[in-house]
Structures are given as C-alpha cells and as structure tokens.
Amino acid sequence: MKKNIEILRNLILKRKYYIELNSVEKINEYSTQIFDLKNKITKSEAENLLNITPDTVLKDHLLLTFLQFQWNDFYKEHKKEMGDLVNSKEPWIRVMATVLLKDYD
Amino acid sequence: MEPSVPVQIRIGTPHPIITGCANGFSAPYSPSGTSPSLQMDANGYQYQSNACMGNQPTYFANQTLSNPGRYIWLLSEFTDDDGHYWSRFNSSDDTQSIQAYVNAPSNPAIHTSFTVDGHQIEAVRADKTVNCSTGTCNSFSPSFTAYMGNSSQSAKRFYGIVSTDSTSTTFISSQASMYAALDTAYATITTALPFAYSANPNTNTSVAITYDPLPVQPSATTSLPAVNYPFATSTVATTTLNRLTVATTTQYTTYTPFSDYTDDTRGTKTTYLTFNGQLVAAYTYDKTNLPGGKVTYIHTNYLGTPVLETDDKGDIVEMDVTDSFGNYIYRDQRKDSPYHNKAYTGHEYDDVTGLTYAHARYLDTKAHTFISVDPLLYSLPQAYLLDPQQMNSYAYARNNPIIYTDPTGLAALFYGPPSPFSKNNNAGYYVPSVSFSRGNSTPTFLNITNPRPQPTITRSNIDNLIFSGYGGMARDDWRAGNYGMSTTMGLLGFSSAVSTVFTGPEKMVIATGKIAFREGVIASDLLGGKTITATSHGSLRSELAKQIDLPKGIQMHHIVEQNSANVARFGEQMIHNSDNIVFLSRANHTPITTAFNSLIGPGITLRQKVGLQGFADQYQIGMDILRNVLPK
C-alpha cells in the first residue's frame, strides 16, 4: 500500500499535467484530492519529499501545494523558496503564489 | 637520411575570421603571465604552441623543411636588395635572442624555400639555437622585434615561426598565435603578441605594429586594469593609441580622449571622450573651479545615434528617440546635457533651424532628405545617375537608413549588421567606464577602469528603452538576413536586446496615427495619461478602438474584474475605465484565467478569494500578477 506522501506526489504530478493543458476541471478535481490529504501527511514527510525532488518545476508544484495547505511553520522554514514561486517557470504557479503569499505579507 | 619536418604555412587574409583554434591546436595554452611563452614539452626538447588565439587561416599548406635541427625558423616571403634571405628576431629581454640572417641562400642547413599557392616562402633558420638543455627555453618570451627585408620590397609577408627538432619528424608548431601577414598595404600583424616591424633595417626605424583584429568583446563584468592617460585640457582631439587587456587577448583601439567645449554662458567646460569614433562620455565641470564636475555616459543605437544618457550609477538622465531617419519622436529638453546637440548618427543637431549638420550638407530629418544636392553629383555624375536610389541627389543614405549612414554628407556608407555584442551592452561599441581625476596642479589623469555602467532597466523605463532602440534594432533579424523585417522593426525602434522583458509586438507609433499596443501596458498610459470611462465594457472597447490599434490576438482585459459584484460595489466608472484596462496576448492571459478558476483551497477559487478584497487591493493583486506573469 502506498504511503500518503507518495499518493500526494502522484496527485501533484497529475495536476501538473493538467495545469500545462489549462484544464480547469481536472485541476480542481486533483486539487480537491490533494486538499483531502493535508491532514494525512506529516511535515517531515513533506520535507523529505522536497529534499529528494530535484526537478525545479516539480519542486515548485510541491511548494505551492504546501503553501495551499497554509502550514505556517512550514512557510517560515521555506520562506525564501516559497517567495521565489512568483518567479516559477510555470505561469499558473506564479499567479497562484502571487495571491497566496499575500496572506503571509 | 636527413630528417625532415613538415611545416604548415598559413596563407590567409590579414583579417581572418576568428572561429576557434587553428588545426593542430586543440586547447589554448594560457601562460601565467600576460605574455604567452614558448614551452618545453615533457621530453624537454620540443616547443609547443603557446596561446592559441584561434586565428583561422584560409587554409594550411604542408611543406617539408629538410634537416631542420633543433632551431627556430622564420618563415617569410621576401628577399632584400642583394638577394639575401634574412630575418632577425630578438626577444624583448635579449637573453634568448634568436637571429636569422642568411647571406648564402644555397646553404640548405640555414635556408630553404618552397612555393605555396604562388607564394615563395623563405624559411630562414635563426642563427642562435635555444638551449633547451639548460631549461631556459621554456621561459622564452616571444616579444620580438622583427627586421625583415627592405622597404623597397613590395611583398613582405611573415608567415610565422617554426620550431623544429632534428630528432623528430613530428611537426611542432607554426605558432598559430604568431601568424602574421605583413605587407606594405596593411602593415598589420594578426597576433596578440607585441611585435615591432622595421620597414627599413638599414636605418632601423621601428614602426610599432599595434593591431589586433580579434572581435572579442569583454563581458560587462570584466574588470579591466586601470590605465592612466595624460590629461591636457589645452590639447584638443589628441589621438592616442591605447590598450585594453582582456584575458589573454590584447586589444588596441583608438581613443580620442579630449575634445573640449567651453560654454561661457554657463561657465562650464566639457571634455568629450570618443571611442572608435563614437562618443562615449563627457566630463562637465566649472571652468573656474577645479576639481569637481561630473561624468555622464552616452549610449547609442547601432547606427551611432545617441539614445540615452546615464550617470555613473547607470540611472538614465536623458533620453532621445528618433525614427530611422533621425526625426525626433521624443526628446528630453534638458539643454544643459553635454549631449543635447549630439544627434542622428552622431551628427550635430541645430536647435534653431531644426536641421542636422552632416558636414557637406544639412539634413532635414523631418523630410528625410538633405536640403541640398550631393556635391559629388557634379564630379561623379555617372556614379549617381546609374544608381536609381541616388538619382535623386537629395536623398539620404540611398533611402535606406537602416543599413546605410552618411557620415560626411557626401556618400552613403554601408553600415552592415550590428555587431553581436553582449546583450548587456548597448549596440554601440563596448567601452569602459571613465572617471576623470583632476587636481589643481598638473598632471591630472583620465582613468579608464571598469566597464561603463549600463542603463538600469526597470519596468517603468522599459517602454522608453525599447522605444528608443536601446540595445540595437532587430539585431537577430538582421544577422539572419531578414532585412525587410529589420527595416520595419528598425523604423519602429524595436530592440531585440531588451525585448526579452516583454514578448510580443512593442509599443510603436504607426502610420495611421493610432497607437499600437504593447503587452502589459495600461490603456491610459498608451493614451498619454488620459483616462476614458464608460458605462459598459462594450462602449469602453469601442472608444479605445478609435485611438488604439489592437493587433489580432491581443485582448483587452480588466485588472479589477468586471463581474456584477465588483460593478455593484465599485461602480461602472471604476470598472470600465481605461486605468483598469490592460492589453494582453491570449498566450499570457490563459494561465491567469486558469489560475483564477482553480481552487486555491478547499471550496474556494482564486477568483473568489481575490473578489473578497477592496478595489485597491484587487487592483494591486492584478498588477502584481501581471508583473509576475509577463515574461521577464
């Protein structure tokens, strides 16, 4: 049985695919599943996942997801990386991060 | 059997194209000092190529040098008046002197000749061997003085230095970096190494050869050694030959550092610095109060037209924009600028008449023609009447100011494509920054140190930078041969160098009198700060369409959304307002729409979250998103 963190990673990967296609319905479908996992993974698991993810864009998707989770402690530890999301290669992330980061200004 | 060594002889143009190392030279050798040196190999016998400067000859020809021994040979193409073959090279410190002077050309041990492509090459052995066994040969400095032939000889070509080893048939080196082609026409030497050449050995009058054709430009971050130049305010337009050292490449270039102008009405004096014929910087100071003053820099487009003036921090203090014929579209009116009258392609602009002084004639940039006929028409009528573009002898630059200039008012000069300089530099020549150091007593110095500060590109001034043509006009198109596109873009002041900040068509004034869009620009800004309000999106759109030309694929979008909730909260005039309209391409708007419709958290979309904010906050979010989404 897969760990929730692995499921989360797969969901983020799938959502990433539909973001590139600008398919809103699918994006929101996967986002809903992603939000459901918020309380089923630990921050240390999230930390490990970030550490083993070399892909910059995928890492941006992970960071944005954790930003959506509104983990304040996690944000404090990754303030710089999350702040850099407004410069992500993925425009969708840049838009989302612009608004989400306002909550932390 | 006598050993023999194949020799590569370079027959090429005096200005070879630099594309990399020559055949047989795989990697540059970078000596620790500034001067490359010959090196001893692992066996302690052979000389290796020193710094490979990558001069590619037209081709190589292989020849055999019989019984060469362990010597240095000088390859040249001439004889002197007495039929002797001779050359003499001295090292700069004379401790490793090698000489070749052959009175007996029949002696194959010290001289041989062969023909390559019609060129008779004389290989003259240096009369002094380099004693490698002492271990000193590896520090031989190739700072030669070459005395070759007689000034009466019409052909004086030096093809290089070959070092040979009698125990080996392995080709050693033709010293690619020392490849030189000297003749009476060019008197150039295509090497970065310091050479001196005497046209007449009998009088031993050395003529310094200081030419380096390498089109290598230092990067903007390259730190150049400071060079001090005597500063003589009484000397006007003194031309000096100075040197920039960049990595292992030495560049020689001509500065005309001092051209003074005294403005008695302001009590100031201005000293101009030009570089390769282009105005670079100006030092303005109170003529009665030394020291003091300030330095500002001028930045030109690729035709040499000043477009920007910056201070020593890179802040823009003045900007002028002309169309491709030099007619001012925008001009800062700061008349105390030292560049105020430096105008189209570097010519002087006359404020009173509105004409541009092009030496032989005045140019009316508004009419795109000279105001008088070309004086050369009378002396060279055929040349003009056979060229349809010059049959009208009032025409400026063959009616093609994108690739021609007219520096004298007499003839169109083909300018060619802009040089592929660093994107961080403007289209003009690379120049270092300049600081003037003045004291109350002489001498004082002009100190040329680090690269000239580049204009600071910000979002607020990017429109003007692009518009002004800063960074060169359509350089990439030009290099690709798209002259038609270049013409169009050049007329519109398109800049490929800075267009990476925004994609899509640039702001431009078009023939219809309408204003074309530039992506990301606010409608009111396009209208010169004028605000248009309407009671609906449709009426606002039609009103804007009367004044702004929207290309296909460009959309008007509200910054604060025009949904019913916002209209109810803020009023129609706040929403349907040109201050609230931005022009975007579909490509850049799509991800914004997608993100706005996406869930930002459980059960709430980004649009819903933003919609909870007040007008000012929504506007700020919209602008922030634009800033982050438009390509940087």
Interface residues (C-beta under 8 A of the other chain):
Chain A: I19 N22 V24 I27 N28 S31 T32 F35 Q68 Q70 V86 N87 P91 W92 R94 V95 M96 A97 T98 V99 L100 K102
Chain B: N588 T590 P591 I592 T593 T594 A595 F596 N597 S598 L599 I600 G601 P602 T605 L606 K609 V610 I621 D624 I625 N628 V629 K632
